[in-house]
Amino acid sequence: MISVTDLCFHRQDGEQVHQVFDGLSFEIKSQEQVALLGDSGSGKTTLLNLLSGLLSPHSGQIVINGEQISSYNALQLAYYRRKIGLIFQRYQLLDCLSVKQNILFQYKLNFPRQRPKDFECLTEQLGLTDKLHKLPNQLSGGEQQRVGIARALLNQPQLVLADEPTGNLDQARSQQVVELLTSLCKTRRINLVMVTHSQQLTRYFDSVKVLANGQLNERN
């Protein structure tokens, strides 16, 4: 479960202060799949960065699965981020590593003495079994994003945050990627919050929330 209470965050540009959130409060139920809509510049990526601990609020509380991450120090945040999955629009794959190495890279950094339990099953479900020894530049955009999904889910996270993961894909590949992502998260009982500009993709989610004027509202 995600609970945000009276969240305040601003950005400073020289002498100008831009208030992104001023008293933002909302809840997302455990295991809920949420599509996050909003105009460009509304703060969607900033909100994901706050939920992931990459940014810290200036005031207010962020509680995720019982952890008040808004009060964590740098070391505590580093441990917290091991328990979440991040998916990016630009894939963030290392060009010199194979698909298999890209999927395992972050896991081995976080858990050097452990072997992932879900690797074979996950790569099979994502249709990557015959591509494990290829380099990223040998894959299509949709295949590269499936590698990103595998990397994000490998550590069996409680929460996945996806920032426009279909932004570089056409409509058909976008639907394939989102259908796979939401299905895998449901099966694994993972909270998913995904930023998107596509109204068509929202049908795959339990709820749709719209960020506007610093507030998050349920879409009717």
N, C-alpha and C positions, 0 to 999 in steps of 0.2 A: 504494500500500500504506500502511496505517495501522499504526503500531507504538507502543504505549503501555507504558512500563516504570516500575514503582514509583511511580505517580502518587499524590500526596497533595494534598488540597485540603480546607480547612475554612472554615466561615462563623462569624463572631462576632456574637452578639446580646447586646449589653451586656457583661456579664462571662462569659456562657456561650459556650463554643466547641463548635460542632457539626461533628464530623469526617464529611465527606461521602465522601471516598475516602482510604484509608490503605494504600498499596502496591498500587494497582490496576494490573494488567498484562494486555494482550490484543493480538491482531493481527487485522487485517482485510485479506484478500487484495486485490490490485489488481483493479479493475473489479467487485468483489463488491457485491451488493445485500443490505443487512442491515436487517432489521426489529428494532427495539429495544423490548422490552417491560419492564414494571416497574410496581410500585405507585406511586401518587401520593406524591411526596416521596422517592422512591428515588434521585433524582439524575440522571434522564434528560436534562432540559433543561440542567442544569449540565454534564454531560458534553459535550453538543453545543456549549455555549458555550466549553468548553476546547478542543475540536477546531477551532473556528472562530477561536480567538484572541481572543474577546471577554472571556474570563477567562484568567488566568495561574495555573498550578499553584504550590503552595508548594514542592514538590520533585518530582523525577521527570522523565521525558522523554516528549515527544510528537513523533514523527517521521512526517511525512506526505509521501509520494512523495520521500523523501530529504531533506526539509527539517526540521530540528529546531526547530520553531516555539516550543517551550517556552523557548528561549534568546533569542528575538527581542526587539528593542526595539520601541517604538511604530511607528516608520516602517517597519521590516521587516514587522511584522504587517499594516500597512495595505496594503503591496504583496502580501502573501500572500493577504489577503482578496479581492483582485481575481481570484484564480484559483479561488475556490470559489463555490458557489451556495447561498443560504439561502432556505428556504421556511417560512412562518410559518402558524400556525393562523388568525390573524385577518387574513390577506391582506396587510395593510400597504400598501394602495393609496392614492394621493393622490386625494381626491374631486374636486378641481378639474381634474384632468388626464384626457385621454382614455385609452382602452386602449393605443393606440400610444405615447403619451407616457409612460405608466406603465412599459411594457416597456422603453423606451429610456432612461429617466431615469438610472438608476444606471450604465448602460453609458457614457453621455455624460460623466458625472462622472469615471469611471475612465479612459476612453479618448477624450478630447475631439477628437483628430485622426484617429480611426479610424471607419470605417463598418462596422457589423456585417455579417458575411458570411451569417449564417444566419437573418435576420429573416423573410423571406418564407416559407422552408421551414418554420421552426418554428411560425409563427402558423397556417400551413395545416394542419400536423399536429395542432395543438391546437384546430382548429376556430374560430379567432378572426378569420379573414380578413374576415368581414362585420361584425365588431364593433369594428374598430379605432378608429372615430370616436365610439363610445359612451362615456359616463361610467360609473364603477364602479357607481353606484346604479341603473343601467339593466340590470345583469347579475344573473343568479342567483348563488348561493353557489358552485356548481360552476364557473361561468364565471369568476368572480373568482379562484378558485384556479388555474384554467388560465392566467390572466394572470400570477399569481405564479410558476408553473412556467416560463413563457416568459421572464420577467425573470431567473430564476435560471440558466437554461440559455444565455442569449444570449451570455455571455462565454466560452462553450465551456470550462466549468470541469473540473478534474480530480476534484473532489469536490463532492457536493451533500449538505447537511445539512437535513433536513426535520423540524420539530417539530410533530407531530400535525397535519399539513396537512388532515386530513379531520375534525377535531374538531367543526366546525360544520356538517357535511354529513350527510344521511341515508345509509342503507346503499347504495342504488343509486348515488348520486352519488359516494360514497366509493370504491366499486369502480371506477367509470369513471376517477376522478382518479388512483388508484394504478396502475391498469393502464396508463394513458397515461404516467405518470411513470416507472415501471420500464421500460417498453418504450423510451422515449426515451433513458434513461440506458444501457440495454444497447446500443442502436444506436450511441451516441456513446462507449461504453467508459468510462463515468463511474462512479466509486465513489458509492454512495448509502447513507446511513445515515438511516433514518426512524423516529422515535418514533411509536408507536401503542398504543392500548389495545384494538384490535380483533384478536382471534384470526383472524377470517375473512380479514383482509387479508394475513396473513403468507404465504399460499400464493403470492403474487406474487414472493416474495423468494428469493434463493439460500440464505440462512441466517437463523435467528432467534436473537437473544441476549437473555438476561434479566438485568436489573440488580437485584440484591437484596443487602442488607447490605454495600454498597460493593464488590461483586465482579460481574464480567460473565461469565456462563456460557452455553454453547451449549445450546439447548433440544433435547432428544432427539426 
